[in-house]
């Protein structure tokens, strides 16, 4: 299974922010949209990711205040990325290895979407459920009187 398969099912709604927007506005957008990340774009290029992890880190370092901080101060300016053709097993390994919950999907410097750890887990479960269904159907339709040899 490839990243493109997940995006096809998930859809491609993207929420972005610029690095010079107030962090408080970005937090408000995340709360309103019930999302855990925003892609930070500048002049059409991906320049970072802002997730609840970066926001909590900022709050911790600044006594719980967002103040007049800009997104660029809190964002991850070197986010992990993948392509539409990246295999889901590789995405899982990358996300686990880097403790990343969100990964922008890039194709020729163009942002194609974002996959979350939830999206990856859901795809794995859905795939396993489909495979289990096929196996159960196969077993149920096994010809009578035919035995398997070890």
Residue, then its C-alpha position, 0 to 999 in steps of 0.5 A: x500500500x502506498x501513501x497515494x492510496x491513503x490520500x485517495x480515501x482520506x481526501x486532500x483537504x489541507x490546512x496551512x499557515x504562514x510562518x509570520x502569522x501569530x501562533x495564537x491564530x494558528x492555535x485557534x485555527x487548529x481548535x476550530x478545525x479539530x486538527x492536530x497540525x498545520x503545514x507552514x507554507x511560504x511563497x508556495x514552499x513547505x517551510x515547516x510543520x506546526x503540531x500540538x507538540x511544538x505548541x505545547x513545547x512553546x507553552x512550556x518554555x514560555x510560562x504557558x503564554x503564547x504572547x505575540x509569538x509568530x508561527x516561525x518561532x515554534x514550528x518544526x522547520x525540518x519536517x519529515x516528508x514522504x512522496x505519493x509512492x512511499x510504501x506504508x511500511x516505510x512511512x510507519x518506520x519513519x514516523x516511529x523512528x522520528x516520533x512524528x505524528x504528521x507527515x507532509x506528502x510532497x511530489x516535485x516540491x508540491x504539497x499533495x497532502x498530510x498523512x497522520x499516524x492515525x491515517x496510517x494505523x487506520x489503513x493497516x487495520x482496514x487492510x488487515x480486516x479486508x485480508x481476514x474477510x478474504x481468508x474467511x471466505x476462502x476457508x468457508x468455500x474450501x471443497x469438502x473432502x479435500x485435505x491439506x498436506x503438511 
